[in-house]
Amino acid sequence: MKGFGHQLRIVTVVHVVIVLGIFSFSGCRALFRPKPPQTIPIEFTVDVPRATADLPEERAENVVLPVPPPVRDAPPIVMPDKAVPSPKPPRRKIETSHKRVARGADTERETRLTPEEIERLLAEGARPSDTTRIPDSDARGFACVRAAFYQVWVQPSRTEVGDDSAEAMIVLGTGGRVISGRLSRPSGNAVLDNSVRRALNAVTQVTGLPRGFVERHREISVAFRVE
Protein backbone atom coordinates (compact mmCIF):
# COMPACT_ATOMS: atom_id res chain seq x y z
CA MET A 1 0.00 0.00 0.00
CA LYS A 2 2.83 2.24 0.76
CA GLY A 3 4.30 1.94 -2.67
CA PHE A 4 0.94 2.60 -4.36
CA GLY A 5 0.51 5.90 -2.57
CA HIS A 6 3.97 6.96 -3.58
CA GLN A 7 3.22 6.33 -7.27
CA LEU A 8 -0.07 8.21 -7.09
CA ARG A 9 1.71 11.30 -5.90
CA ILE A 10 4.27 11.06 -8.64
CA VAL A 11 1.56 10.74 -11.33
CA THR A 12 -0.35 13.70 -9.94
CA VAL A 13 2.77 15.92 -9.92
CA VAL A 14 3.54 14.95 -13.51
CA HIS A 15 0.03 15.88 -14.68
CA VAL A 16 0.21 19.23 -12.93
CA VAL A 17 3.55 20.00 -14.54
CA ILE A 18 2.17 19.10 -17.98
CA VAL A 19 -0.88 21.33 -17.57
CA LEU A 20 1.29 24.25 -16.42
CA GLY A 21 3.59 23.73 -19.37
CA ILE A 22 0.67 23.86 -21.82
CA PHE A 23 -0.64 27.14 -20.36
CA SER A 24 2.87 28.62 -20.33
CA PHE A 25 3.41 27.76 -23.98
CA SER A 26 0.08 29.27 -25.04
CA GLY A 27 0.87 32.53 -23.17
CA CYS A 28 4.29 32.85 -24.75
CA ARG A 29 2.88 32.25 -28.21
CA ALA A 30 0.28 34.97 -27.72
CA LEU A 31 2.97 37.46 -26.66
CA PHE A 32 5.17 36.90 -29.68
CA ARG A 33 2.31 36.80 -32.32
CA PRO A 34 2.52 39.93 -34.75
CA LYS A 35 -0.29 42.47 -34.47
CA PRO A 36 -2.64 42.84 -37.49
CA PRO A 37 -2.46 46.22 -39.40
CA GLN A 38 -4.88 48.89 -38.08
CA THR A 39 -7.49 50.14 -40.61
CA ILE A 40 -9.11 53.65 -40.38
CA PRO A 41 -12.66 53.80 -41.79
CA ILE A 42 -13.41 56.77 -44.21
CA GLU A 43 -17.00 57.87 -44.90
CA PHE A 44 -17.98 59.56 -48.18
CA THR A 45 -21.10 61.82 -48.05
CA VAL A 46 -22.92 63.52 -50.96
CA ASP A 47 -24.95 66.73 -50.45
CA VAL A 48 -28.31 66.05 -52.06
CA PRO A 49 -30.79 68.99 -52.56
CA ARG A 50 -33.57 69.06 -50.02
CA ALA A 51 -36.36 69.13 -52.63
CA THR A 52 -35.22 65.85 -54.23
CA ALA A 53 -33.66 64.24 -51.15
CA ASP A 54 -36.92 64.19 -49.23
CA LEU A 55 -38.84 62.64 -52.16
CA PRO A 56 -38.66 59.10 -53.36
CA GLU A 57 -36.65 58.40 -56.47
CA GLU A 58 -39.71 58.01 -58.66
CA ARG A 59 -41.31 61.31 -57.50
CA ALA A 60 -38.01 63.19 -57.83
CA GLU A 61 -37.86 62.24 -61.50
CA ASN A 62 -41.42 63.56 -62.12
CA VAL A 63 -40.78 67.06 -60.69
CA VAL A 64 -41.58 69.72 -63.35
CA LEU A 65 -40.01 73.15 -62.97
CA PRO A 66 -42.43 76.14 -63.48
CA VAL A 67 -42.09 77.95 -66.79
CA PRO A 68 -41.82 81.79 -66.47
CA PRO A 69 -44.61 83.76 -68.20
CA PRO A 70 -43.75 85.21 -71.59
CA VAL A 71 -42.64 88.84 -71.68
CA ARG A 72 -45.18 91.02 -73.46
CA ASP A 73 -43.96 93.79 -75.67
CA ALA A 74 -44.87 97.29 -74.48
CA PRO A 75 -47.46 99.05 -76.64
CA PRO A 76 -45.96 101.61 -78.97
CA ILE A 77 -46.11 105.24 -77.80
CA VAL A 78 -48.14 107.36 -80.16
CA MET A 79 -46.92 110.94 -80.28
CA PRO A 80 -49.64 113.59 -80.78
CA ASP A 81 -49.54 115.54 -83.95
CA LYS A 82 -48.04 118.98 -83.65
CA ALA A 83 -50.62 121.71 -83.77
CA VAL A 84 -50.26 123.78 -86.86
CA PRO A 85 -50.29 127.46 -85.85
CA SER A 86 -53.01 129.44 -87.51
CA PRO A 87 -51.74 132.16 -89.78
CA LYS A 88 -51.70 135.60 -88.23
CA PRO A 89 -53.92 138.19 -89.85
CA PRO A 90 -52.01 140.78 -91.79
CA ARG A 91 -51.23 143.91 -89.90
CA ARG A 92 -53.05 146.97 -90.96
CA LYS A 93 -50.86 149.71 -92.19
CA ILE A 94 -51.02 152.75 -89.99
CA GLU A 95 -51.64 155.80 -92.04
CA THR A 96 -50.08 158.96 -90.77
CA SER A 97 -51.76 162.25 -91.38
CA HIS A 98 -49.63 165.08 -92.68
CA LYS A 99 -52.22 167.73 -91.92
CA ARG A 100 -51.20 170.38 -89.47
CA VAL A 101 -53.39 170.98 -86.47
CA ALA A 102 -54.03 174.64 -86.01
CA ARG A 103 -54.32 175.66 -82.40
CA GLY A 104 -55.97 179.01 -82.11
CA ALA A 105 -57.60 181.03 -79.45
CA ASP A 106 -60.58 178.65 -79.39
CA THR A 107 -58.51 176.09 -77.45
CA GLU A 108 -58.18 178.39 -74.52
CA ARG A 109 -60.13 177.36 -71.45
CA GLU A 110 -63.21 179.39 -70.76
CA THR A 111 -63.88 180.28 -67.17
CA ARG A 112 -67.00 181.81 -65.78
CA LEU A 113 -66.18 184.76 -63.56
CA THR A 114 -68.21 186.43 -60.88
CA PRO A 115 -69.08 190.11 -61.29
CA GLU A 116 -66.55 191.00 -58.60
CA GLU A 117 -63.76 189.12 -60.42
CA ILE A 118 -64.67 190.81 -63.70
CA GLU A 119 -64.44 194.22 -62.06
CA ARG A 120 -61.04 193.38 -60.60
CA LEU A 121 -59.72 192.10 -63.95
CA LEU A 122 -60.93 195.26 -65.67
CA ALA A 123 -59.11 197.31 -63.07
CA GLU A 124 -55.94 195.35 -63.81
CA GLY A 125 -56.20 196.18 -67.53
CA ALA A 126 -58.15 193.26 -68.98
CA ARG A 127 -60.18 194.10 -72.09
CA PRO A 128 -63.90 193.30 -72.04
CA SER A 129 -65.42 191.15 -74.78
CA ASP A 130 -68.49 189.05 -75.42
CA THR A 131 -66.98 186.01 -73.67
CA THR A 132 -64.50 187.65 -71.21
CA ARG A 133 -61.50 185.28 -71.35
CA ILE A 134 -58.26 185.26 -69.44
CA PRO A 135 -55.07 183.26 -70.13
CA ASP A 136 -55.45 179.51 -69.55
CA SER A 137 -52.66 179.26 -66.92
CA ASP A 138 -54.15 182.11 -64.89
CA ALA A 139 -57.59 180.51 -65.10
CA ARG A 140 -56.15 177.32 -63.59
CA GLY A 141 -54.48 179.35 -60.85
CA PHE A 142 -57.69 181.19 -59.89
CA ALA A 143 -59.59 177.89 -59.93
CA CYS A 144 -57.00 176.28 -57.60
CA VAL A 145 -57.25 179.13 -55.10
CA ARG A 146 -61.06 179.11 -55.13
CA ALA A 147 -61.21 175.29 -54.80
CA ALA A 148 -58.77 175.30 -51.85
CA PHE A 149 -61.06 177.55 -49.81
CA TYR A 150 -64.36 176.11 -50.98
CA GLN A 151 -63.24 172.61 -49.93
CA VAL A 152 -62.91 173.67 -46.29
CA TRP A 153 -65.80 176.11 -46.26
CA VAL A 154 -68.80 174.78 -44.36
CA GLN A 155 -71.57 176.50 -46.30
CA PRO A 156 -74.60 177.59 -44.31
CA SER A 157 -78.08 176.86 -45.59
CA ARG A 158 -79.70 179.16 -48.10
CA THR A 159 -82.57 179.77 -45.68
CA GLU A 160 -80.06 181.35 -43.29
CA VAL A 161 -78.17 183.57 -45.77
CA GLY A 162 -80.41 183.78 -48.83
CA ASP A 163 -78.57 185.31 -51.81
CA ASP A 164 -76.02 187.20 -49.71
CA SER A 165 -72.33 186.95 -50.67
CA ALA A 166 -69.05 187.91 -49.06
CA GLU A 167 -65.70 188.72 -50.63
CA ALA A 168 -62.29 187.91 -49.15
CA MET A 169 -58.81 189.12 -50.06
CA ILE A 170 -56.09 186.45 -49.97
CA VAL A 171 -52.36 187.21 -50.06
CA LEU A 172 -50.12 184.42 -51.41
CA GLY A 173 -46.44 183.86 -50.82
CA THR A 174 -43.75 181.74 -52.44
CA GLY A 175 -44.91 178.26 -53.37
CA GLY A 176 -48.58 179.08 -52.80
CA ARG A 177 -48.27 179.71 -49.07
CA VAL A 178 -51.20 181.73 -47.70
CA ILE A 179 -49.76 184.77 -45.94
CA SER A 180 -53.10 186.28 -44.92
CA GLY A 181 -56.80 186.18 -45.62
CA ARG A 182 -59.43 188.72 -44.59
CA LEU A 183 -62.96 189.77 -45.42
CA SER A 184 -62.62 192.66 -47.85
CA ARG A 185 -66.38 193.03 -48.29
CA PRO A 186 -68.53 191.43 -45.61
CA SER A 187 -72.06 190.39 -46.43
CA GLY A 188 -73.60 191.81 -43.29
CA ASN A 189 -74.96 188.34 -42.42
CA ALA A 190 -73.20 187.09 -39.30
CA VAL A 191 -73.74 183.42 -40.18
CA LEU A 192 -72.19 183.79 -43.65
CA ASP A 193 -69.34 186.08 -42.56
CA ASN A 194 -68.32 183.82 -39.67
CA SER A 195 -68.30 180.73 -41.92
CA VAL A 196 -66.02 182.57 -44.38
CA ARG A 197 -63.62 183.61 -41.61
CA ARG A 198 -63.32 179.99 -40.46
CA ALA A 199 -62.51 178.92 -44.03
CA LEU A 200 -59.83 181.65 -44.36
CA ASN A 201 -58.14 180.44 -41.16
CA ALA A 202 -58.25 176.78 -42.24
CA VAL A 203 -56.17 177.12 -45.43
CA THR A 204 -52.41 177.63 -45.09
CA GLN A 205 -51.18 176.38 -48.50
CA VAL A 206 -52.60 176.36 -52.03
CA THR A 207 -51.21 173.56 -54.21
CA GLY A 208 -51.27 173.00 -57.96
CA LEU A 209 -50.64 176.62 -58.97
CA PRO A 210 -49.09 177.18 -62.44
CA ARG A 211 -45.53 178.38 -62.68
CA GLY A 212 -45.25 182.15 -62.25
CA PHE A 213 -48.85 182.56 -61.07
CA VAL A 214 -47.91 183.82 -57.59
CA GLU A 215 -45.52 186.40 -59.07
CA ARG A 216 -48.30 187.74 -61.29
CA HIS A 217 -51.12 187.53 -58.72
CA ARG A 218 -50.03 187.88 -55.10
CA GLU A 219 -53.39 189.26 -53.99
CA ILE A 220 -56.49 187.40 -55.09
CA SER A 221 -60.13 188.19 -54.36
CA VAL A 222 -62.47 185.25 -53.81
CA ALA A 223 -66.25 185.62 -53.62
CA PHE A 224 -68.13 183.31 -51.24
CA ARG A 225 -71.72 182.60 -52.24
CA VAL A 226 -73.85 179.64 -51.14
CA GLU A 227 -74.21 177.27 -54.07
Residue pairs with C-beta under 8 A, 6 or more apart in sequence:
51 63
52 60
52 63
55 63
105 133
108 133
108 135
108 136
109 136
109 139
109 140
110 131
110 133
111 133
111 134
111 139
111 142
111 143
113 121
113 132
113 134
114 223
114 225
116 167
116 185
116 221
116 223
117 142
117 221
117 223
118 128
118 132
120 221
121 132
121 134
122 128
126 132
126 134
134 142
137 210
137 211
137 212
137 213
138 210
138 213
138 216
138 217
140 208
140 209
140 210
140 213
141 209
141 210
141 213
141 217
142 217
142 220
144 206
144 207
144 208
144 209
145 170
145 172
145 206
145 209
145 220
145 222
146 222
148 203
148 206
148 207
149 168
149 170
149 181
149 199
149 200
149 203
149 222
149 224
150 199
152 199
152 202
152 203
153 195
153 196
153 198
153 199
153 224
154 195
154 198
154 199
155 195
155 226
155 227
156 191
156 192
156 195
156 226
157 226
158 226
160 189
160 191
160 192
161 187
161 189
161 191
161 192
161 226
162 189
163 225
164 187
164 188
164 189
164 192
164 225
165 187
165 192
165 223
165 224
165 225
166 183
166 185
166 186
166 187
166 189
166 192
166 193
166 196
166 223
166 224
167 183
167 184
167 185
167 221
167 222
167 223
167 224
168 181
168 182
168 183
168 184
168 196
168 200
168 221
168 222
168 224
169 181
169 182
169 183
169 184
169 219
169 220
169 221
170 178
170 180
170 181
170 200
170 219
170 220
170 221
170 222
171 178
171 179
171 180
171 181
171 218
171 219
172 178
172 179
172 206
172 209
172 214
172 217
172 218
172 219
172 220
173 179
173 214
173 218
174 214
175 205
175 214
176 205
176 206
176 207
176 208
176 209
176 214
177 204
177 205
177 206
178 203
178 204
178 205
178 206
181 200
181 201
181 203
182 200
183 193
183 196
183 197
183 200
184 221
186 193
187 193
192 224
192 226
195 224
196 224
199 224
